[in-house]
Amino acid sequence: MSKQTEVIVVGAGPTGLLLAGDLAEAGVDVLVLESRGENLSNLSRAFGVHARTLEEFDARGIAEELIAYGGAQLPGIRLFNRVTLHLAELETRFPYLLMTPQYNVETVLRRRALEAGASILYDAKVTGLDQADGRVTLHTAGGDHTARYVVGADGVKSAVRQAIGMPYPGESVLKSIMLADVKLAEPPAESPAIQGINGAFCFVATFGDEYWRIFAWNSADQKADDEPIELEEVKEAARLAFGTDFGMHDARWISRFHSDERQVPNYRDGNVFLAGDAAHCHSPAGGQGMNTGLQDAANLAWKLAAVLRGADEALLDTYNGERHPVGKQVLRSSGAIIRLAAERSKLKAAIGGLAAATALHIKPIEAKAMGMISGVGIHYGHDKGEDALVGHRANDIALADGSRLYEALRGGKFVVLDSTESYEGEFVANAASAAPDGTAKIIRPDAYIGWAGTDDPAAIRAYLESHAGKR
């Protein structure tokens, strides 16, 4: 017998859990299917949460909960011992990279999703998929599950992506990348640090406790992903890149993997969507992978919820329109870092490093690089005739009542700023800026500006009807 729901999310990683929590909080009947068992491993590749992701968490009331787990708050990223990206200069409440393992992120998001009413079914491997009559049926060993919409957030080997026959073009960039969480007898002076020379590269960053995250590559030590790995291999790569292995010892885990750069041509196929690594994958350089997936989820969730309560279904096409270019940008930026770090030629590496350092010492270029890596500088386009503010990230401004904009967004609400009319509803809030600038705005649930202009009640109502649905 087929079990029916409104949305099925496949994958209980960070992307899937954020989606499920947002949907459940918006009153959507949502089921998460996870192929793994309930006792998930706490070993994970992702290690950092960037500023924009923390802002998205703040708009959901969970940023402080994640920060409370601890972890170093890194105010800058040192690249190739030449230049530092000064994250502390970002205009945000979170001007740093939070070093915290992926399993802490999943713990917070899983609690939120379950408390909001989402269901998670473990040991539910998807074996096939059918779309017909505006419904999607997923086949698993335990039975079929049917929904109006399905989101594949099930990683690079996505069963959902394969079931819809979506191509995943790209290439393998590096193999035998090594990951380890270790203790260091002689830590580096700055964290994180990235260095590449002598046919090797190494990244070293503290978690803020006794452990450090290392990922390293050695062109002279290329092995298959499933071959055993010893800590000495990681040490050797570090010695080649930095001239020291920092006294690595007591590894709590070590892993080997290969890095691909791939992206699907479209994040949507009918009523099936792809998000996170199921839609795009790239090198871990810059720590953007998990963050990009989480921001995919933040973009898609409110649109699915709005359409399910009566918004214009064309809204769902904007998910691919807004997020696909971002995924492409991340592939380029992370690819550039990893290629420079892995350059075998000392001359080319020196020239490339000098060029990068010279460029990044130019403030506008450094600001753009920081905005991309942190996510704070990412914005979406706007249609002809729309205000130029549309599609830009909304700053977390103070409101007239003493609260903050991101607090007003909680619960998946649209916030109408500085309008003389009231639009209050279950998913719409009114707010007045502490320092209004003369422009009325509608802030989307993902904290981007959806509409801006002179205070025009008819235009504001039209936007809310097509984008928020029944209020």
C-alpha angles and dihedrals in degrees: 000000000000115000113215132212138152100251131011118198115198112209131039097218123115095285095049094044094051090050092049093048093049093047094046091047088054090055096257119146101239134177125191118208115201122185093205126075123265094259095073120190116258090214111105142162099221114087112165140058114205129214098263092051090051088051090053089049089049089055086057096045095245105099094092091047091056093044089052089066086072129233134151118290102216114203094196146016117230113213124200092334088283111085140017126215101221102218089172087075093062115115098237140099086249107051096169147059110262109218105211130136119258091244090066089055091049092048092056094043094045092052091050094047094049094045089050091055106264118144123221121201115194128201087032105135114183111233100173147351138215130190121200138145094001094306133104123213120199119200120214134166088256095053142284127305123197129198140161090240134021127196119198107211092153103122138249093321091049113178089200093055091049092046093057091044094239111166119234104203123187140083144270107257105182134002130200096035108168126217126191141163107214145157118248126215091194110028120198119261092244133035130241103026128176124192134168127186141120093038093302141086135197137190119200125185136159125237088207093253129070094298131084128198114231128185117178144167133199119191090206093055107057116160138156119272093250097051116110115263130209128202089240089069090057091046092052092053090050092049091052093048102037104016090243139062090214089233095287114198144149098037110198089198141355128193140175125213142155126244121229131184108214139145133179116238092236132019091211135060111175106300093346122094133188125214139173119359090350087068102032139005132185143154120307090240109128092015092255102134103086091034093054091050092049090052089049087057094048090052097047103039099066091046093054091047092048094050091048088057095047110282121142108287090219084075088079092064089063090068092072091036092056104033104037093067090049091053089050091051091051091051089054098046097043090043092054092052095047094046093051092046092049097045108135096199112084090206095050091044091051093048092045093046092048091049092049092047092048092050094046091053087066103091099221091050092046090049091051092048092049091047092053097045094042093042091230091109096050115110137163128235128257132223125253110280094024123117113269090240092067112108095022125121112264114237115231097250129181116259127220092251092058097258128107132254093242090055089054090053093060116117092039094285131162109228120213107206125205101349122143091220128073120240098169116158142135091288101023128072131186120221139172121218118238086227108023116200097205095260122107114218142185113216115205121226089257090060098253125125109258100176135008137173143093114334100280113163094192092053092045092051091048091053093048092048093053097037108029102034122203109003 
